[in-house]
Amino acid sequence: MDSEQHSSAQRDAVRELRLHLVTWNVGTASPPPDVTSLLQLDSPSPAIDMYVIGLQEVNSRITNFLSDLVFDDPWSIFFMTVLSPLGYIKLSSIRMQGLLLLIFVKHDHLPFIRDVRTNYTRTGLYGYWGNKGGVTVRMSLYGHTICFINCHLPAHMENTEQRLDDFEKILEMQFEEENVPSTLDHDVLFWFGDLNFRIADYGIHFVRESINNKRYNLLWEKDQLNMAKKKEAFLQEFIEGPLQFKPTYKFDLHSDVYDTSEKKRKPAWTDRILWRVKSLCQHASKEDDFSEEEQTISVTLNNYISHMSYGISDHKPVTGTFGIELKPLLSDPLVTLSPEGEWSSERDVFISYSAVPGFPSSAWDWIGLFKVTFRHANDYVTYAWVEDDEISSNEDSKQVYMSAAEIPDMGGKFLLCYYSNNLQSIVGISQPFQIQPNRTSIGKDLAQEENAWMQKPDNLESHNEF
């Protein structure tokens, strides 16, 4: 099979990616000691390809907010610490006061994720305060456009209309770049967060009794979001899995007991995950037949559950695990790259790379050397500018060098990544490779340590004379 046939076969092949989405109002708490079950890390199923984590009410005191402009917040650091050893990197994040959206992805998908953009919309205090609103990340995934919106909508039973108005305002949010589609024009749109819809009409005793008897279906028709979906056309395009878990609000801290305070808030499904597939909406608005072959991307919900064991806030986290089937519109990375020969810090090292025809390269593009457990695109050990450090070039490939002084003496397992300044993303990634330890340098270090140790008793004796 020649290369053109191979590329065509790859394009026709359907890929399934597993996406795990978390929404959790953490009530200004610090991260819990363990998130194994929350992230399904002990699941026998195939590994997750992408984690999307939407948090609300992350501690946003002014001092924290200012430091977060420079440093990652504790929740971001926490999830990076858990996921980076498993081969995930933080692809993107956006924060607006207490709202935080994090996206982690397996290394091998990086070259096929492009045009990552973030945005936020304030709706609190008439749009001047960011305690309510939405944060958004959008991207092209194997050529398909996907958008994620994490929302925190207004609270209280009587504010249903305000919640709907705010969500419509968030949906209208446009990305600034001309070539980025509007929110509703993405192939798939995920909407999730503390949406704050309540259970109307029924009294607290009936609601609690229905929950105790696991007769959740008795409450569905009075759920404000379900009621709104029957009336509002734009909501009817959103799909949600069945609410077959207890309402996730409001609990006493560190317990699975509903609110025992004086207010005795009525339980509600405030924490939700919905999605919308554009091709299905277009099909619904047309009279003609719609064949499944026309659909190049589809979304299947594998499970939609709450996690009762987490008690750091008055909300329980909710997760949705999805299968996304797609025909890849992109099947080749923009850049392929690899290390040349054996690497160690004893000599300068070389990297060869090649880009597809028409690749929009820039003088600001660079190739980074990363540990295999790197956390995000800026977590490099060192880097080379593709133009300034170029040593040879021909039609098929180019070579750049890295100075021996920049290569880690201790060696270990590493990756090379090509970062495109124009596309603001990693567009090529090498296979993992080994850097050999520098025997000379390590021998010197050991000798210096031994000398320092040998001199210590003399120092102690002279000190003790006093």
Stockholm file with secondary structure:
# STOCKHOLM 1.0

chainA/1-466         MDSEQHSSAQRDAVRELRLHLVTWNVGTASPPPDVTSLLQLDSPSPAIDMYVIGLQEVNSRITNFLSDLVFDDPWSIFFMTVLSPLGYIKLSSIRMQGLLLLIFVKHDHLPFIRDVRTNYTRTGLYGYWGNKGGVTVRMSLYGHTICFINCHLPAHMENTEQRLDDFEKILEMQFEEENVPSTLDHDVLFWFGDLNFRIADYGIHFVRESINNKRYNLLWEKDQLNMAKKKEAFLQEFIEGPLQFKPTYKFDLHSDVYDTSEKKRKPAWTDRILWRVKSLCQHASKEDDFSEEEQTISVTLNNYISHMSYGISDHKPVTGTFGIELKPLLSDPLVTLSPEGEWSSERDVFISYSAVPGFPSSAWDWIGLFKVTFRHANDYVTYAWVEDDEISSNEDSKQVYMSAAEIPDMGGKFLLCYYSNNLQSIVGISQPFQIQPNRTSIGKDLAQEENAWMQKPDNLESHNEF
#=GR chainA/1-466 SS CCHHHHHHHHHHSCEEEEEEEEEEECTTCCCCSCCTTTTTTTCSSCCCSEEEEEEESCCCCHHHHHHHTTSCCHHHHHHHHHHGGGTEEEEEEEEETTEEEEEEEEGGGGGGEEEEEEEEEEEEGGGTEEEEEEEEEEEEETTEEEEEEEEECCCSGGGHHHHHHHHHHHHTCCCSSTTSCCGGGSSEEEEEEECCCCBCSSCHHHHHHHHHTTCTHHHHTTBHHHHHHHHCHHHHTCEECCCCSCCCBCBCTTSSCBCCSTTCCCCBCCEEEEEEEHHHHHHHTCSSCCCGGGCCEEEEEEEEEECTTCCSSSBCCEEEEEEEEECCSCCSCSEEEEEESCEETTSCEEEEEEECTTCCCCTTCEEEEEETTCCBTTCCSEEEETTTTEEEECSSCEEEEECGGGSCTTCEEEEEEEEETTTTEEEEECCCEEEECCHHHHHHHHHHHHHHHHHHHHHHHHHHTC
#=GC SS_cons         CCHHHHHHHHHHSCEEEEEEEEEEECTTCCCCSCCTTTTTTTCSSCCCSEEEEEEESCCCCHHHHHHHTTSCCHHHHHHHHHHGGGTEEEEEEEEETTEEEEEEEEGGGGGGEEEEEEEEEEEEGGGTEEEEEEEEEEEEETTEEEEEEEEECCCSGGGHHHHHHHHHHHHTCCCSSTTSCCGGGSSEEEEEEECCCCBCSSCHHHHHHHHHTTCTHHHHTTBHHHHHHHHCHHHHTCEECCCCSCCCBCBCTTSSCBCCSTTCCCCBCCEEEEEEEHHHHHHHTCSSCCCGGGCCEEEEEEEEEECTTCCSSSBCCEEEEEEEEECCSCCSCSEEEEEESCEETTSCEEEEEEECTTCCCCTTCEEEEEETTCCBTTCCSEEEETTTTEEEECSSCEEEEECGGGSCTTCEEEEEEEEETTTTEEEEECCCEEEECCHHHHHHHHHHHHHHHHHHHHHHHHHHTC
//
